[in-house]
Structure formats: structure tokens, C-alpha cells
């Protein structure tokens, strides 16, 4: 595994970082454990002061932070700036809410011998975070903000193509006043990850990434009897009902499939349109995608970014060829893309049937899977016919009915008249092969805590 900054637009490798040594791994765990002893005893009100400072620093230097995102993984500068703000907002959510969410809870008990029962939420120790490249800061913020707020400390193994983003975030937290060891970035190897997971001072693993990576890490955590959370892939359904407002629907369909160049686990990957609107939707959608402009992601006029690497781009093109070889029809619907950079010209796949393996695949790039449903019932059936279950959306002018349709979709998140969204104050997570556990809000705050019961009994009472 090579940790390196390679600009996806120019193809230039700008900086290479050596893998961590086992001595560095040991040092990180020693420092993390030492930091935890003091951090867990620090009042929540004092912990969140540091989170607020981190949010302030992100906003003060938002362009500097954003440009590094664009440099390392290629996203549009406007999208990078939005990610910086989202990360700051996540920190602030816990500044504002952590103390109340972690307050002891009084539990009712019918046994008269129990005069008081109290549930307290205590930190565990070191949490290992394994994060992907597609949202380098946001992925870090959504795990370290709640874990630091609750009193845990975090060791990070980030994706190998965003090493400077990982380093930048460690420096951010130190500048914000977090004690050394409270958050540590490691350029760890896969072999070192298992060593970290096995260490008795590590009490949980949070991974966002591929199914394959999740299966390996979850197995390692299971063998070590450590809790894990998994945020994996997705093939979110974008359901267009017969009464949808097409102007609004098409706008969000183009955005929902192509933001971050389509490299989003909760991107609108499967667009399911009822028969009554199918032809008109496809015509408008094709025009909308054709209007996207691929180019330098630092150029404000660019609306379609390159993929994160040439390997990623080649992987998507290979998937399209395989889908066609099994009977699908591929139609190029995007404008020409530059020969320079890891670009993939937007493609629409139609004619996908369940006997085509691509029917169930996740495409991590600007490839739109379009399904024609005879009616609403079939649209719901197609939406649920997936090994994944992350997000989804329903487009209709009848909001009450849209909610009823959303209730029939088997995913962790469903939005009405908007693609699956990511917000600082809403939970994120899925079911089935999209993983388990939740991140953000109180659910993410309490994934890695000891929910300890403190019971007070009447000394003369009897059970």
C-alpha cells in the first residue's frame, strides 16, 4: 500500500508518504491510551470547547482546506468548500447537544427494593476509524466529533490517496487544543490494522468503505470480540411517481447521480420511473446530463469532476462493458470529457434485468441505471430488489402518499422530493450489505460507550 498524493486532474504524483512502522503503531496506541486516561475525566463542557475551536478553524481557513480536497481526490472546489462547512457543522452539533444527549437517564423499576436506577454513558477507550477517500474531511468529522465528545480517543487509518487530508485533520485537532494522542493519523498497512484491532486498549472499529474491506475488518473485530460499525456501499433508488413535478425531479436526478462525480455511497444510482413519465423523463434527464461540463475542478465553471484516479475510471468503464456483454444497453448521455484527467463520460444503462449481474452492482461514477416500471408497485419492487439498503428517494407532489411509499422501501434513509442527503443533525446508515450501525446525532454518539446501570437498593429490601 502506497500513501501518495496524485492529482486526479493532472495525473501528477506530488508527494509520497512512507507506511507507518510497527514502532509508530505502538507509539500511537501508547499515546492514545495515555490521552484517554485524562480525556475521559475531562468534563463534557470542556471537551466540546475543542470541537468548537476545530469548527472555527475550518471556517477561518475554508479555502485552504477545500483546495487540498480538490488536489488529492479531484472534487469540484465548490463541493470541497461545502464539505469543509459540513464538517464544521458536525463539530458544532455535538458542541450544542452532547451534554444533554449523554446525561444520565433515570429508569423506572417496579421492584420496591430498587430505590433508584440510573443509566450512565461512559467512554471505552481507543476507537479505530478506517475511512475512504470520497469525503476525506467529512468522514473523519462524523466519527471523531461524537467519539471525542463522549470521551473516547481515535486512531485513524485513512485512504491511501488522501494522506495530506488525513495529516491536515490531525494538525487541525492539535491546533484546536486536543491533547496529543486524542486523535492520531497513521499511514497503517492492512497487516497493521489487525494488530491494532487485537490490542486490548482498542475497544471498537468504525469503517466506511467497500463491502470487501468491511467483511475483512468486521471478521477481525469479531475474532477480537470488539464492536464494529460498518458504513458500506449503496445503490440508492430514485423513484419517480406519475404525479412528480418533472422540472424539479430532473434537476435533482442530475445532481443526485453526478455530485462528487458519482462517487458517493448514497448517490441516486438506480433511477426508477413509472411508465407514464418514462419517455419525457429520459429526454429531459439526458439533456440535463449533457449540459454538465467536465474540466479542471478548480475552475468555477466546471460542473463534472474527474474520478479519484485513473484506476477508478478504468474500473467504471470495465463495469459498463460487462453490463453490456450481459444484455444491457449503454447510451452516452454526457458531453465530451477532456483527455487529461481521470474522467468518465456520463453513460445511461437501460434494459437491465435481474439475470444481468450489473443489475445488482454499485457503479461508483457517472453511470445512470434507468429502470422503467409499469406502475408504483413495480417501482417499489425494483427499489427493494437490491442487496444494498442505504438510502433512497421518492418524487411526488402528494407528500402524504410519498411518505407511505417511503415506508415500503427497505433502506436506512428515504427522502421525499430530494436525493439521499447528508446533514450534520440527521442520522446516517443502512441495512443489509450497506452495513450496520449509525453515525451522527445521538445514535452515533452512543455507538461506542458503556451503557452502565447504577442501581441503588433499599438495604432492608429483598429481591
N, C-alpha and C positions, 0 to 999 in steps of 0.2 A: 504494500500500500504506500503510495507516494502522496504526501501532502504538498500541493502546489497551487499557486495562483496562475491560471491560464485564462486570459481574456477570451470569452466566447465569441466576441465580435471580430477581433483581430487574429485570434489563434496564437498569440504570443504568450509564452510562459514567462511570467515576470518574476516569480520568486518560488523557491523550493524550500521546504522545511523538513528537517530530519525527524524520523519517528522517535517517539519517546523511548528512553531506555527503561529497563526494569528498576533501576535506581530512582529515576524520576517518578515512576509509578508509585514506588514505595514512599517516596517523599510526599507526594500528593496525598496519599492516604494518611500518612502520619500527621501532616499539617491539617487535613480535613478533620480528623478525629480530635486533634487538639483544639481547633477552632470551634467544633461542636460543643465541647465542654463549657465554653464560655457563652457561646451564642444561644444555646438552649435556655440559659439562665437570664438572658437579656430580655427585659420586658418587651412585649409586642409593640408598644408605642415607640420604643427606641429602635426596634428593628425596622419599622416602616419608614422612619426618617431617612434611612439609607436608600430605600426604594424610591422615595420621593426625589432624593438628590439624583439618583440614576435617571429618573424621568426628566428632570430639569436639564441634565447634561445632554441627553439625547436631543432634546428640543433646541438647546443652545447651539449645537453643532450638527443640526439635522442634515445639512447638505454634505458635510464631510462624511458622516456615517452612510448616507444614501449612496454616494458615489462609489464607496467601497463595495457595496452590494452589487451595483451595476458592473463594476470592474471584474468581480470574481465570478458571478453567476449569470450576468447578462440581462437582468430585468430592466425594464424601462425606468428611467430616473424618476418619473412621476410615481411609478409603483413602488420604487425603493423609498421615496420620501413618505409615502403612505404607510409602508411597513415600519419605518422608524417611529412615526406617530402612534401606530397601533401598539408597538412595544412599550412606548411611554405610557399609553393609556392603560395597559395591563398592569404595569407597576402601580399606577395611581388607583386602580380598582382595589388592590389589596391595602394600599395606604388608607383608603376610606372605609374598607369593610372587614379587614382581617380580624381586628379585635372583637367585633361583635360576633363574627362567624365562629370564632374559637372560644367564645365564652362558655364556661361550664353550664351543663344542662341539668336541671332538676328532674328526676324521674319519679313518676308515681309508683307506689308499691302497695299492694293490698295487705301484705303481711304486717301486722301491727308491731312486730318486733323490729322492723326496719323503720327507724325514725327519720332517716334521710338517705336518699340515694342520689349520687351526683355523678355525671359523666363528664370526664375531662379529656381534652385532646392534646396529647403530648407528642413532641417530635421523636424521631427514631435515631437519626444519625446521618451518615453519608448516603446520598441518593446518586446513582449513576444515571446520567442523561445521555442518550445516544440520538443524535439529531441529524436531519437531512439538509440538503443544500438549497432547496427551493425557496425557503423563507429563513435565511440564516439568523436574523435577529429575533424575529417573532417566535421561532421555535425555541430559542433559548429563553426568551422572556416568559413564555407561557408555562415553563417548568420551573425556572428559578424564582420568579416572583412569588408564587404560592409556597414553594418549599422554604425559601428564606423567611417568609412571613411566619410560617408555622414553627420555625426554629431548626429545621434541618439545614445541612450544607450539601453542596452539589459538586460532583466531578463531571466534566463534560468531555465526551468524545464526539466531535463534530464531523461532518462530511469532509472528505479529503480535498475537495476542490474549493472549500471556503476557509482556509486556515487563517487568513488575516481577519476575517469577520469574527472568528472564534477568539482570536487573540485580542481584538479590539474590545470585545464584550467583557473579557476578563479585566482588562485595563479600566474599562468603564466602571465596573463594580468596585475596584480598588480605589479609584478616584472618588467614588461616591462615599467611601468610608467603610466598606465591608472589610472585616479583618482578613488577613492572609489565611488562606485555607477555606474560607467561606464559599468561594466559587473558584474552581480551578479548571482551566482548559488543558487537556492532554492530547498530544498527537499520538494516540494509542494505536497499536496494531490489533487485529482481531484476536490474536492469541492472548494479548494482554487484557482484553476485555473479560475473558473468563477468569483470569487471575483476580481482577478487580471484583467481579461478582462473587467469587468464593470468599473474599476477605470478610471476616466476621464483623468488621466495622461498617460494612456496606449493608444497608437494610432495604434497598429497593432499586428497581431498574425501570426507567421510563424511556421507551423507544418510540420514535416516529420514523417510519421508513417503509421498506418493501416487505411483502409477505415473507420472502425467503429470509431476510435479515431478522424479522420478527420471530419466525419459527425457531431459528437458531438461538437467539438471545432468550426467548421465553423458556426454551428447554434448559438452557444453562441456569437461568434463575430458578426454575423448578427443582433442578437437581440440588441447588444450594438452599432450597426452601426459602427463597426470597420472593416477595411480592413483585409483580411487574404490571405495568400498563403498556398497552400496545395501540398506537395510532398508525394504521396501515393504509392500504390503498382504497380506492373508491371508483365506482363507475356511476356517478350520480345521474339519476333520471331527471329530465326536464320535460314535464308533461304539459302539453298544450291542449286544453279542452276547447270544445266547439264555440264557447262564448268568450274566448280570450280576446283581449284588445291587442290586435296584431302589431300595431306600431310599438307599443311598449314591450310586447313579448319578443319581437325580433331583436330589438335593441339589447335586451338583457340576454338573449340567446347568444348573440355575437360576443358580448362581453364575457358571459359566463363560461364560454368554451375557450376564449383566447387570452384572458388575462394571465399574466405571467407565462405567456407563450403556450398556454395549455398545460403547464407543468404544476398542477395543483391537484391534490388528492380529492378535493371536493369540487372540482370543476364539473361543469354540466356536460358530461361525456356522452350520454345517451339522450338524444332529443326524440321524444315520442309524441307524434302529432296525430290527432284524430282525423279520420278520413275527410270530414267536411272542410277542414282548413289546410290539408296537406299541401296541395299544389301551390296555393298562394303563399303559404309559409316558406316553402322551399325556395320559391322565386325571390321573395324578399330577403331571406336569410343569405342566399347566395350573393345577392347584391351587397348586403351589409359586410360580408366577409371580404368580398372583392375590394371594398373600399379601404381595408386595412393597409397600412404602409409599413413594410419591413425596412429596417435600416439601423443606423447607429443608435443604440439605446440611450445614449446621452443627448441625442437630438430631440428637442421637444416635439417635432413633427412626426416622429416615429410612433406608430401605434401597434406594431407587432415586433416583439423582441426575438433575438436568436434563442435557440435552446442552450442549455448549460454547457454543452460540449459537442464536439463532432461525433463522439461515440453515441451520445444520446440521440442526436439527429439521425444517425445511421440506424439505430435501433428502431426508431419510429417508422422510418421508411421500410425497413425489413418487415415490420408487423403489417403494414399496409399491403405489401406484396403477398404475404402469407394469407391475409384475409381474402384477397382477390383470387388466389390459387384455390381457395375453398368455395368460391362461388359468389363472393360479394362484388359489387360494382364500385369502383373508385372514380370520383369525379373531382378534378382540380377546381376549386372554387375561389382560390386566392390569387392576388396579383403576383407577378414575378417577384422573386426574392433575390437579394444580392448574392453573387457568387462567393463573396467574402463572408465569413462568419458561419456559425452553426445553425443555419436557417432551414426550416422545413416549410415548403409552400402548403398552405391550408388545403385539406382534402376532405371530401364528404364520402362516407361509405354508406351505401344502401344495399338492399337485398340480403341483409344478414339474417340467417336462420339459425335455430338452435343447434343444427348439426355442423355449423361452421365454428371452429374453436374461437375465432375472433369475436363471436357474439358475446363471449364472457370475459374478454380481455379488457385490461385497463390500458388506454393509449395515453402516454404522458407527453403530449404535444398537440399541435393544432390539427387534430383529426376529429371530425364530427361524425358520430354514428347516428343516422337518421332512421327512425322506425315509423312505419305507417300503421296506425291502429284503427280497426273498424269502428270502435266506439270507446267510451270511457272505461268500461270493464276490461277490455283488452289492453288499454293503455296501462291500467293498474297492474294487470298480469305481467306485462312486459317489464314494467318497472321492478317488480318483485322477483323476476326471473334472473337473478344475479347472485354470484357467490359473495358479493360485497354488500355492505349496508351502512354507508357513511351518511350521505345527505341526499337531498333531492328538492324538487320544486314543482309547484302546480300553478298553472296560469289560467285564470278565470276571472270574470267580472262579478261572480257570485261568491263573495268571501266565505259565507257560512258553508256553502257547498264545497268550496275549496278545502276548508278545514276537515270536512268529512272525508274527502278523498285523501288528504294527508294522513289521516288516522289509519288508512288502509295500506299505507306504504311502509314496508319493514326496513326502516333505517333509523340512525340515531338523531337525525335532524331533517326537518322538512320546512321549506319556506313557501309562502303563498305570494305569487307575483314578484319573485326575486330569486336569483340563483342562490345556492347554499352560501351563506355569508359567514364571515369571521368577525366577531366583535369581542371587545375586552370584557364585557359584562354578560356574555351568554356562553353556555357550555359547549364543548366541542368533543365529539367522539362518535363511534359507530358500533355496529354489531357484526356478527359472523366474521368473514375474512377481513373486514375493515378494522378488527381489533376489539379491545375491551378496555374498560376504564374510561374516565372522563378527565378532561383538562379544563381549566379556568373555573371561575366563580367558586362557590363553596365546595362543589364536588371535587375539583382539582386540589383545593386546599387540604382536603381530608383524605386523599388517596394514600399518603404515606405517614400516617400518625397512629399512635396507640390510643384507641378509644377506651380509656381506663375507667372502670366503675369504682367509685369510692362509696362504700356503704357504711352507714352509722347505725348501730343497733342499740336497742334498749338492753342494758346489761342484765336485767332480770327477765327479759322476754325469752321466748322459746320459738324455734323454727318448727 
